[in-house]
Amino acid sequence: MCGTISNPTIVDKASYQNSRKLNGDFLLVTELVCSIYNDQHKREISSDSSDDYHDEVNENLERSTKKHDELQNKVSHMEERLENKQQFVSDLQKKALILEGALLTAKKLSSQRRMQLTKLQKCFLQTKEYSNRLKSCEQELKCLGYRQCC
């Protein structure tokens, strides 16, 4: 200890104050080092989490792109099937028009034949009636001729 200070209490006080000051400075330095370390650690964590986030975003983007491509393929296939079905419907509509035309023609022909049949039946009935009249007239003539003869 210093030779000028003879009182141990004063020396103790001075050394106590010096040690407190040193301890305080030490604590400040320790806090500063801890703060710097924590900041670096936070930056590393932030960098790591930023990298993790970046990786996660890339994975999500990749999945979304893949899903988009799959959906695009599905849409293309559906559009192709739709075109095929539209063509099929168009063909069926053309066939339906042809069949409707054929049906209309068949109905007209059927109506014409029905009228011809009706006329034929009329003619047949007239022929039958005339045949019966002829027989009746022949009978009458025979009777008249027989009467004249007798």
C-alpha positions as CSV (number, residue, x, y, z in Angstrom):
1,M,0.0,0.0,0.0
2,C,1.0,3.5,-0.4
3,G,3.3,4.9,2.3
4,T,1.5,8.3,2.6
5,I,-1.8,6.8,3.7
6,S,-1.5,5.4,7.2
7,N,-5.2,4.9,8.1
8,P,-6.3,1.5,7.0
9,T,-9.9,2.5,6.9
10,I,-9.2,5.2,4.4
11,V,-7.2,2.8,2.3
12,D,-9.9,0.2,2.5
13,K,-12.5,2.8,1.5
14,A,-10.3,3.9,-1.4
15,S,-9.6,0.4,-2.5
16,Y,-13.3,-0.5,-2.1
17,Q,-14.3,2.5,-4.2
18,N,-11.7,1.6,-6.8
19,S,-12.8,-1.9,-6.8
20,R,-16.5,-0.8,-7.2
21,K,-15.5,1.5,-10.0
22,L,-13.6,-1.3,-11.6
23,N,-16.5,-3.7,-11.0
24,G,-18.8,-1.2,-12.5
25,D,-16.5,-0.7,-15.5
26,F,-16.2,-4.4,-15.8
27,L,-20.0,-4.8,-15.7
28,L,-20.3,-2.1,-18.4
29,V,-17.7,-3.8,-20.5
30,T,-19.4,-7.2,-19.9
31,E,-22.8,-5.8,-20.8
32,L,-21.3,-4.2,-23.9
33,V,-19.7,-7.5,-24.9
34,C,-22.9,-9.3,-24.2
35,S,-24.8,-6.7,-26.2
36,I,-22.4,-7.0,-29.1
37,Y,-22.6,-10.8,-28.9
38,N,-26.4,-10.8,-28.7
39,D,-26.6,-8.4,-31.7
40,Q,-24.3,-10.7,-33.7
41,H,-26.3,-13.7,-32.6
42,K,-29.5,-12.0,-33.5
43,R,-28.1,-11.1,-37.0
44,E,-26.9,-14.7,-37.4
45,I,-30.3,-15.9,-36.3
46,S,-32.0,-13.3,-38.5
47,S,-29.7,-14.3,-41.4
48,D,-30.4,-18.0,-40.7
49,S,-34.1,-17.3,-40.4
50,S,-34.0,-15.1,-43.5
51,D,-32.2,-18.0,-45.3
52,D,-34.8,-20.4,-44.0
53,Y,-37.6,-18.1,-45.0
54,H,-36.0,-17.7,-48.4
55,D,-35.7,-21.4,-48.8
56,E,-39.3,-21.9,-47.6
57,V,-40.5,-19.3,-50.1
58,N,-38.6,-21.0,-52.9
59,E,-40.1,-24.3,-51.9
60,N,-43.6,-22.8,-51.9
61,L,-42.9,-21.2,-55.2
62,E,-41.7,-24.4,-56.7
63,R,-44.7,-26.3,-55.4
64,S,-47.0,-23.6,-56.6
65,T,-45.3,-23.7,-60.0
66,K,-45.6,-27.4,-60.2
67,K,-49.3,-27.3,-59.2
68,H,-49.9,-24.5,-61.7
69,D,-48.3,-26.7,-64.4
70,E,-50.4,-29.7,-63.4
71,L,-53.6,-27.6,-63.4
72,Q,-52.6,-26.1,-66.8
73,N,-52.2,-29.7,-68.2
74,K,-55.6,-30.6,-66.8
75,V,-57.2,-27.5,-68.4
76,S,-55.5,-28.4,-71.7
77,H,-56.9,-32.0,-71.5
78,M,-60.3,-30.7,-70.5
79,E,-60.3,-28.2,-73.4
80,E,-59.3,-31.0,-75.8
81,R,-62.1,-33.2,-74.5
82,L,-64.5,-30.3,-74.8
83,E,-63.5,-29.7,-78.4
84,N,-64.0,-33.4,-79.1
85,K,-67.4,-33.4,-77.4
86,Q,-68.4,-30.2,-79.2
87,Q,-67.5,-31.9,-82.5
88,F,-69.5,-35.0,-81.5
89,V,-72.5,-32.8,-80.7
90,S,-72.1,-30.9,-84.0
91,D,-72.0,-34.3,-85.8
92,L,-75.1,-35.4,-83.9
93,Q,-76.9,-32.2,-84.7
94,K,-76.2,-32.7,-88.4
95,K,-77.4,-36.3,-88.3
96,A,-80.5,-35.1,-86.4
97,L,-81.2,-32.5,-89.1
98,I,-80.8,-35.3,-91.8
99,L,-83.1,-37.6,-89.8
100,E,-85.7,-34.8,-89.3
101,G,-85.6,-34.2,-93.1
102,A,-86.0,-38.0,-93.7
103,L,-88.9,-38.1,-91.2
104,L,-90.6,-35.2,-92.9
105,T,-90.2,-36.9,-96.3
106,A,-91.5,-40.2,-94.9
107,K,-94.5,-38.5,-93.4
108,K,-95.3,-36.8,-96.7
109,L,-94.9,-40.1,-98.5
110,S,-97.1,-41.9,-95.9
111,S,-99.8,-39.2,-96.3
112,Q,-99.7,-39.6,-100.1
113,R,-99.9,-43.3,-99.9
114,R,-102.8,-43.1,-97.4
115,M,-104.6,-40.9,-99.9
116,Q,-103.8,-43.3,-102.7
117,L,-105.1,-46.2,-100.6
118,T,-108.3,-44.3,-99.8
119,K,-108.8,-43.7,-103.5
120,L,-108.1,-47.3,-104.3
121,Q,-110.6,-48.4,-101.7
122,K,-113.2,-46.1,-103.2
123,C,-112.5,-47.5,-106.6
124,F,-112.6,-51.1,-105.3
125,L,-116.0,-50.4,-103.7
126,Q,-117.3,-48.7,-106.8
127,T,-116.1,-51.7,-108.9
128,K,-117.8,-54.1,-106.5
129,E,-120.9,-52.0,-106.6
130,Y,-120.8,-51.8,-110.4
131,S,-120.1,-55.6,-110.6
132,N,-123.1,-56.2,-108.4
133,R,-125.3,-53.9,-110.6
134,L,-124.0,-55.7,-113.7
135,K,-125.0,-59.0,-112.3
136,S,-128.3,-57.7,-111.3
137,C,-128.8,-56.2,-114.7
138,E,-127.7,-59.5,-116.4
139,Q,-130.2,-61.3,-114.2
140,E,-132.9,-58.9,-115.1
141,L,-132.0,-59.3,-118.8
142,K,-132.1,-63.1,-118.5
143,C,-135.5,-62.8,-116.9
144,L,-136.7,-60.5,-119.6
145,G,-135.3,-62.7,-122.3
146,Y,-136.8,-65.8,-120.7
147,R,-140.1,-64.1,-120.5
148,Q,-139.9,-63.1,-124.1
149,C,-139.0,-66.6,-125.0
150,C,-141.7,-68.2,-123.1
